[in-house]
Amino acid sequence: MTPIYFQLKPECADEVRRVMRQRASSVDLIPESHLDDTTLELHCKELILERMAEQNLDIRFNPALKKACTMDIPKFCLAVWQSAPKDRELEGKVVDCLKQNFVSKKPLTQSCADHLTVIMEQQALHYQLDPVLVSVCDKEIEVHCGPEELENNRQGQVEECLKRKFDTLTNVECRRHIALLITAVQIDIQADPLLHRACAIDLVTFCKDVPPGEGRKPHIGHVYTAVLADSSARFHRLIGCSPVVFSTGTDEHGLKIQQASLQANKDPSQFCDQVSVLFKNALDKCEIGYTDYIRTTENRHKENVHSFWNILSDKGYIYKGKYEGWYCTADETFVTEDQTTLVKLPDGREQRVSTESNRPVEWFSEENYLFKLSKLRGELLKWLISGPVVRPVRHYNLVKSWLEQDLVDLSVSRPRARLSWGIPVPEDPSQTIYVWLDALLNYMTVAKHSHSDKNIWPPSVHVIGKDILKFHSIYWPAFLLAAGFDPPKCLLVHGHWLADDQKMSKTTGNVVSPQSCIDIATATGLRYFLLHEGVPASDGNFSMTKLVRIANSNLADGIGNLVNRCCGKNLNPLQIRLAVSPSDFEACGSPGLELLDLLQRTPDIVHEEYLQWNFYKGIDQIMALVRGANGFFQTMEPWKLKKEGKIDKLNATLAVTMETARVVGTLLQPIVPSYSERLLDKLGVPRENRDWNFARLRSNTADTSLGAQGTVLFPKIKSD
């Protein structure tokens, strides 16, 4: 979402904190997906829309867009800019000019095009954000668009109304503007979010081979790493840990980035801006509640890298020498001769590749700086066996096997002539610091700039994919030990994701994007699926069919059905959450006692599984409780109890079911936060009663009112 640099009113800042689950004082921390959150207070939503509209009215109010389009505005829209009256707002004309050039397929920079796509998507959903449309189409809206299109809960309907009525529009300027919007969809379907959502399944089914566009883009593997870390962070907050610092971000230096930016015909800085915003938007849409999003191109990080380099140098761990070896650009690392092999290409030529990644390697011989890794093998082994440092055990065993062999000193710089995109070595601008020394230090940069008054080093855990295990389990702790810092306490290493049992590859066109999953199953559905199916010790298998089936079965049918049954006005006409105690379970006989036993055992089991990163096992236990509660409800047949006038037993049945649903909602908060919030809101659970202390049976001596019941917990996904 385009950042909005306006301070919120105090009452709205509280809404931001609630919705985003993190410290926030400005609108820029609310991703676009949360603007339509039904739990966001109307006055806050109106304020956000007002600020966003101001940005689109005058680009000078939007420094992020202005920066992204800094080369495009003078090239394509200089006349519009210069013709604006002095000290007057630009009336949306600059943004409109950029949109016209976007539609005309003018060569806008990618960062500018990406920002425009987001703006057009927002404007399509909220026509008030398009100042030109509001200005030139106000009469047409009044004539052609009825109250149903103008209602707040009918997002996107005004623009859709004008598109449908295009042939009957009489205002020439309005027709021109609507034609522009219709044409924009031909350039990027995301400019029309209603069409994009309506065709989500068809896009995946019929258009998966369409090239995904320039640059690197996030896939579900990236999101899985973030969701794992986010769920753990949320869980630790629920059990009272403070502070919980959760960082993520993008490492943006190295030969791979330098070459990719050249291929894209972009400046490396511009290329990184473009890529980083894609990753950040993907995380925001998946409700990742990070406390710090770090980019390694930030000045705070560069300063930290220089400082750390000097510590290593002063302690005698860095020296200059000649380094020869096979170098893998894709992996950004040198490999030994026995870590390579020759493979035959389809055209008959031979290519030497890394045996670890199967990626091409090249022979390099150059003078650079080396790190005395060979001196640290003993300390690394001591760290490794000090506890369950690397998990799961299969990855621990792999690291141990590496450390049982002699280590060779590590090249930690590259000649500037070969690698210009990176942080220069202090006092030697002819060399660039090795990208992995640079990138790994992001964790320390975050720790140094944490607002906590407590010492948060060493990190409790790093959550990583298995492809970067060596960098985190050998190089990173070695750097830290050499500099006199404690290594991380734990590395949680997860596997990769396959697509229908095949490795994801751009060549085969089966890379699964988070957005395609969100369009079909929402962020809640994607998060739930990844944690339900993901087992860190092994590779996961993604299937859109399975995603839809699991989300529908568990979130819509299982839990949704349970809540609807006990909160429906037919059985609960007073719309109250009944007082509950163990005696209510006893009043329901053996079905109630069986459910009571399951309810009492579940929280402790889930607690232990969450602590051990076995979120899939925790979810299985929660769903066993849901099935038990639905079975109990079916057995008790409360509709018959009502008909027969057995009110006490009816009330006991409803009280037991609602209490079970409350515990389920509390336990699921780390997994599907917004879904759990809606569930607990429906049950009228106060926000101060949602931490882990309330994740078990709580005797409640007073009835309380239910919350609003209009919101559907999880709309069932339609699939062909």
N, C-alpha and C positions, 0 to 999 in steps of 0.2 A: 504494500500500500504506500502511496506517496506520503512522506512524512508531513505532519502538520505542526508547525512550530508556534503554537499558541498555548498558553497556560489555561487549564480548565478551571472553572469555578470549583470551590472546595467540595460542594455536594456531588459534583460530577466526578471529581478525582476519586472519591470513594467508590463510585460505580466502576471506574477503570480498574482499580485495584481488585475489586470483586470479580469482574469479568475475566481479567487477565491473570489473576493469581500471582501478581508480582508487583513490585514497587513501580508506580507510574504517576506522573503529574502532568503529562501532556498527551494529546490525542494520538501522536504518532506511534504510541505503543499499542494501539488497538488495531489489529489487522482488519481488513475490509470484511472478512467473514463474520466478525463479531458485531458489526454495525447493525446487522439484521437479527441479532440474538434477541429472542423474545423476552429474555429476562432483563435486558438492559432498559433502565428507566427511560420513559418517553422524553422527559426534559433533557436528559443527557444526550439521547440520540439526536434530538433537535439541535442541540448545541454543536455536536460533532458535524452534522450536516451543514450548519451555518458556517463553521470554520472551513470546511472543505469547499463550500461554494465560494467563499472569499478567495481561496487559493486559485480556483479555476477562473475567477473573475479577473485576477491580476497576477501574472506569473511572478511578479516581484514578491508576492506573498508566499511563493512556493520555491524556496532555495534548492530543494532536491531536484525538481523538474528543471529549474533554470540551469543547474549544474549539468544535468544529464543532457540537456539540449544546448549547451554553451556554444557548440560549433554549428548547430542547425539554425538557430534564431537569426544570426547575422547573414547566413547563407540563403535562407528561404523566406524569412519574415522581417527583414530589416525595415522595409517600407512601412509595414504595419507598426512596428516599434517606434519609428521616427515620427510618424504622422500623429501619434497620440498627443492630445493637448497636455501642456505642462501641468504638473500637479493634479492630474486627473487619472482615475482608474482606467485600465486598458479594456474594460468591458468584455473580457473573454476573447478578444480578437487574436491575441498571440497564440493561445492554445488552439483556437479554431483554425488559424493559419497552419499550424503544425499538423493538425488533423487532416486538412486538405492535402498537404504534401504527402502525408502518410498514405492516404487513399490513392493519390496519383502515382504511388510507387516511386517517389523521389528517393534518392539515396540518403535517407536519414541515418544518423549513427544508431547502432543497435541499442545503446542505453536510452536514447531519446525515444525510439520506437517502442521499447519495452515499457517505459513510463506512460507513453500515450495509450498503449493497450490497456493498462490498468485503469487509467482515467476514463477511457471510453466504457469499460466494463462497469465502473462505478456510476457513470452518468446514465448508462442504460437502465440500471436498477433504480436510480433516484434522479428523476429528470430535473429536480431543483439544482443539481450540481452542474448542469449545462446552462450557463448564463445566456448563450446565444439562443438556444432553443426556448428558454423562458421568455426572452425578449421578442423574438420574431414569431413565435407560435402561440402566444398567450391567448389570442382570440380563437385560434383553431382548436386549442385544447378545450376552451369553454364551449365551443359549438359541438365538437365531435366526441369528446371523452366524458362519459358520465361519472356519477359519484363512485361507482364501483371501481373504476380505474384510478380514481384519485385517493382512495383509501390508503392509509399508511401500510396496511398489511398486503397490499397488492403490488409489490415491488416490480418495477419494469413495465407495468401495464400502460403507463401514459405514452412512453416511446413506442410500445407495441401498437397502441391505438392509432397513433399518427402514421405509423407504417402501413397499417391496414387501410386507413382512410386516405392514403397518398393521392389517389386519383381525384379525390373530391376537395383537396386543399386548394384554397384560392389565393392565399398569401404567397407570392413568388419567393420571398426570402425563406419562408418556412419550408416550402417545397424543396428549395435548394439544400437546406440544411438536413432535412430528412433523407433526401437522396444521398447526401454525403454519408449519413449513418448506415444506410442500406448497403452502400458500396464498401464501407469499411469492413463489413462482415466477410466480404470476398477476400480481403487481405488477411484477416485474422478472425476466426470464428469466435474467439473469446470476447470480441467486441460486442457480441450479442449473447449475454449469459443465458437468456431464456432458451435460445436455439441450442446453445452449447450443452445445456443441461438436458433438454428434451432429446438430443441426439447422442447422449453420452455413451449408451450401450452400442449404438450403431457406429460411432467413431472408433471404439475399441474393436468391434467386429470387422468392419469393412475398411478402415483407414489406418490400421496399425503400421502399414508399410510406408506411409507418408513420412518423409524425412522430418525429424523433430526440430530442425532449425540449427542455427549456428551456436557454437560454444558448448560448454559442458552444462548439463541439466541434471537436477536431482532425480534419483530413482528411489524405489521403495527401500533399498538397502540403506541409503542415507537416513531415510525417515525412521527405519527400524532402530538404528543406533540411537537416534534422538529420543524416540518414544521409550526405549528401555531406560535411558538415563532420566528422562522426565518423570516416568512412573516411579522410579526409585526416589527421586527428589521429592515428589509429592507425598509419597509414603512416609519418608523421614520427617517431613514437616508435620504430618498428621500425628505421628507418635511423639512429637514434642522436641525434635532436634532443632537447634538454632545456634548459629545461622546455617542455612543450607545454601551454599553457593553452587550454582549450576551454570557452567559455561559451555558454549559451543561457538562455532564460527567457521571461517574459511581460511586455509593457508594458501597464499597467493603468489609466492615466489617460485623460482626454479626454471630449469630449462624447458620443462614440459609446457608451462604457462607461456614462456617466451615464444616458443615455436607455435603454440596454438593461436596466440594473438597475431603473429605474423601471417599465419594461414587465413585468419579472419580479416586481415588488413585493418587491424585496429592497434592503437597504442595499448601497451600492456596494462597501464593503469585503468584506461577506459574498459578494456576487456574484463578486468577483475571486478570493476564496479558492476558491469552487466551480469556477470556470473554470480557474484555474491548476493545481489538482490533477488535472484531466482531462488537461491538456497534459503535465504532468510524468509522470503514469502512462503515457501513450501513448509518451513517449520512453523511459521505463524498460523498457517491454515490448519495445521495438525495439532494446534493447541499446545505447542511446546513452550513451557513456562520458564525459559532460561532467564538467569539474572544478568548475564553478560554475553553479548554476541561480539566476539572478537575477530578482527581481520588483521592478518599479519602485515598488512601494508600500513597500519596505523603508526603514528609517531611514538605512542607510548610503548609499542612493542619493539620498534627499532631501537629505542633507547635501552630497553631491557636486554636485548640481544647483545648490543655493544658492551654493556656492563658485565654480562655473564661471560662473554668472550675474554674480557680483560682479567676476570677472576681466574679462568682456566689458564690463561697465559702466565699470569703472575705466579700460579702454583706449579708451573713447569710442565703442564700437560699438553701444551701445544708447541710444535716445532715445525720448521719449514724443511721440506725435502722433496725428492722426486717420487712421483707415484705413477705406477703403470698398472693397467688392468682392464678388464672388460667392464664397460659402463652401460647400464640400462637406463635410457632416458625416461621411459614410461614409469619406471619404479624409482627414479632419481637416486640410484645407488650403484656402487661398484660391486662386482661379484667375482669370486675366485674362478680359476680355470675349471675346477671340478663341479662348479655350480652352473656350468654351461654345457650345451650339447648342440650338435649340428642337426638341423632338420632340412628336409627337401621341400622346396616350395612347389606349387602347382606348375610353374613354368620350367621346372627342372633344376633351377639354381639352388645352391645350399645357403642356409642362413643360420648363423649361430644365435641361440636364444638362451635365456635364463631358464634353468630347470625348475625354479621356484614359481615363476609367473608365466613362462612360455612366451615372454616378450623379447624382441630383438635386442642384442647387445652390440656395442662397438668397442674397438680397442683404442684406449687413450694412454698417452704417455705425456705427463706434464708436471710442472713444478707447482706445488701448492702446500697448504698447511695440513699437518696430520695431528691427530689426537691419539694419545698413548692409551689406547683401549687395551692393549696387551697387559698392562700393569694391573688391571682391575678385575681380572677373571675371578680371583679368590673372593673379593668383596661382593661381586655380583652373585656368586654361588651362595654366600652367606645370607644375602638378602633374600634370594629365591626360596631357600629352605627354612626361612624364619617363620613361615606361616603359610596360609593359603593365599599366597601373593598372586599367582596366576590361576585363573579359573576359566572354564572347567579343567579337570585334571589332565585331559588329553593335551591341552595346550601347555600346561605346566611341564609335562613330560617332554614335550618338544623343546621348550626353552632349556630344560636341564640337559638335554642331549647336545644342544649348541654349546653350552657352557662347559661341558666335559671335554671339549676340544680346545686347542690353543686358539686364542684370539689374535688377530693381526691389527695393527694400528689403522685407524680410520681416517680417510681423507675428509677434511672438514672445510675445504674451500675449493673454488673453481676459478680459473683465470677469468678476469673481467672481460677479456676479448671474446671468450666463448660464452660466458653467462653474464650478461649485463643486468638482467632483471632479478635483483636480489639486494640484500643488505651488504654493503662493502665491509671488508675487514678493517677494523680500527687501525689507523696509521699505515694502511697499505691498500690504497684504492685500486691497485692492479688485481686484487683478488676479491671474490664474492663469497660470503659465508654459505656453507653447505645448507641446502634447503631444509633438510631434516633437523639440523641443529637449530636453525631459525624457527621452523614450524613447531617443534616440540616445546619450545620455550613459551608458547602462547599460554600454557597453564600457569606458569609463574608470573607472566604479565598480568593475568587476571587476578591472581592472589595479591600481587603488589598493589593493585588498584581497587581491591575490594573495600567497600564502605564499612565492613565489619570492624568492630573494635577488638575482635578476638583474632588470635593467630590461626589462620586456616591452612597452614602448611604442616605436613605434607598432605596431598590430596587423599581423600578416603578411597577413591576409585576412579579409574579411567575406563570408559566404555568404548571398546574399539572392535573393528572387524578383524578377522583373522589374517587378512592380507597385509596388515601393518603391525603384526605382532613383533617381528624382530626389532623394528625401530623403537617400540615402546618397552620391550622387555630386555634389550641388550644396550642399545645406544643411549636411550633416555636415562635409565638409572645410572649408567656409567658416567654420563655428563654430570649428573647431580652429585654422585659420590665424590667425583674429582673436585667439584666446586665446594664441597662441604655441606651439601643439603641432603635431607632425607629423601629417599625415593618414594614413589606412591605406595600406599598400603596394599592396593589391590588392582589388578588388571582384569576386567570382565571382558572376555573375548567371545564374540559370537560368530556364527557361520554366515554364509552368503545365502541369497535368495535365488531360487530357480524359478523359471516361468513354465508352468506345465511340464515339470521335470526336465527342462532344458536350461542350460546356462544362458543367462541374459546377455545379449550381444547386439550392438548396433547393426552389425552385418545381417543378422537374422531378423532384425526388426521386432524383437520380442521384449525390449526393455520396457518395464512397467513404470509409468510416471505416477507420482502421488496424485496429481491433479485428476487423472483419468479415474482413479479410485474414488476420490472425493466427489467427483461429479455424479458417480453412480451410487455410492454407498455412504457418503458424507465422511467427514473427518472422524466422527465417532465410530462408524463402521470400520474404517481403515485401521484406526488404533486398536480396536477390539480384536480384529482379525490377526494383526501382526503379533499381539501379545498372546492370543489364544493358540496360534499355530507355531509361533517362533520358539524353538528350543535352542538356547545358546550353544549347546554342545554339538549341534549338527546343522546342516544346511536346511533352510525352509523351502517349501514349495508353494509358489503363488499361483492361484487360479481365480479368475474373476468370478467364475461360476461358484466356486467354494466360498469366496468372500461374500457374495450375495446370500448364499444358503445359510452360512453361519450367522451373519448379521440379522437376517430375518428370523431365523429359528431362535436365537438367544435374546436379542435385544427387542425385537418387535413382538414375537409370539411368547417366549418364555417369561421374561421380566415384565414386558409391557402388558401382557395378559394378566399377570398376577396383580399388578397395580390397578388396572382397570376393573378387575373383579371386585376388589374390596373397596374401591373408591366410587364406584358407580352409584348414581342416585337411586337406582331401583332397590338396592339392598341397603344403601346408606343415604337415605333421603335428607338427613340433617347435616351431611357433609362434615363429619367429625372423625378425628382419629381417637378411637376409644382408649380409655385407661386400660392398662394391661399389667398382669402379674403372672407368676407361674401357675396360680390357681386357675387362670383362664385356659391354660394348656391342659390342666388336669380335668377341667369341666368338659373337655372335648374327648375324653376317653383315651384309648390306646393310640388313635391317630395323632392326637394332640401331644401325648407323651413322647411318641417317636419323633415328632417334629421338634419338640423341646430339646431332646437329646442332640439332635443334629444342629440345632441353632446354637446350643451352648458349646459344642465342639468346634464349630466352623471358624470363629474368629481367631483362635489360637493357631489353628492349622494354617490359615491364610497369612497370619502375621509371620510365621516361620518361613513359609514359602516365599513371601515377598522379600524377606531379609536375605534369603539365599538366591535371589534373582530368578526364582522359578515362578514367574508370573503366570505361566500357562497352567501350572499346578494349582495356584491360588484361584485362578478363574474356574478351573474344573470343580474345585470344592464349592465355590460360590454357586455355580450352576447346579450342583447336586442339591444344594439347599433350596434353590428356586424350584427344581423339579419336585422336591419333597413338599414344598409349600403348595404348589399347584395340585399335587396329588391329594394333599390334606384337604384342600378346599373342595375338590371334586368329591371326595369321600363324605365330607360333612354335608354336602348338598344344602347350602344355606337358603337357597330359594324355596326349598321344601320347609325348612325351619320357619321361614317367614310366613308361609302359607298356613302352617299348622299352629302359628302363634307362639312358638317356642323362642321367645325374644331373648331370654338370658343366654341360651345356647347359640343363637344367631349372633348376638353381640360378642360372645366369647370367640366364635369363629372369625368374625371380622377383626377383632382386636389382635388375635394371634397372627392372622395373615398380614395385617398392616405392620405389626412389629417386625415380622420376618422381612417384609419389603424394606422397612427402614434400615435394618441391619445390612441387607444386600446393597442398598444405595450407598451406605457409609463405606462398606468394604470395597466398592467399585470406584471410589473417587480417584485413586491413583491411575486407574486404567482408562476410564472414560469420564473425564471431569465434568464436561458440560452436560452429558447425559445424566450423571449422578446428581448434579445440581437440580436438573428439572425434576428428577424423581423425588428428591427430598423436599423440593418446593411444593410438589403436588401433595405430599404427605403433611405439609405444614410444619416441617422440622426447623426450629430456629437455627440460624447460622452459627450461633455459639455452641450448638450441641451436635457438631459434625466432626469433631476430631476423633482419634482412635479410642479414647475413653468411652465413647458412645457406640462403638462397633460391637456391641453385644447386648443381650437382653437387659433392658432397663425397666424396672417396675415404675409405672407411671400411674399416679393415683387420680389424675384429672383428665377429662376429655379435652381435646384441643381441636380447633378448627382446621380443616384441610385447606391447602392452598388452592389457587385457581386450577381447574381441571381441563381448561381448553387446549393446552399444549399437548400434542402427541409426543410421547417419549421418543419413539423412533418410527417414523412412517415406513411402512413395509415397502421394500423395493420391488418394483414390477420388473420381471425379466421374462424374456421370450424363451 
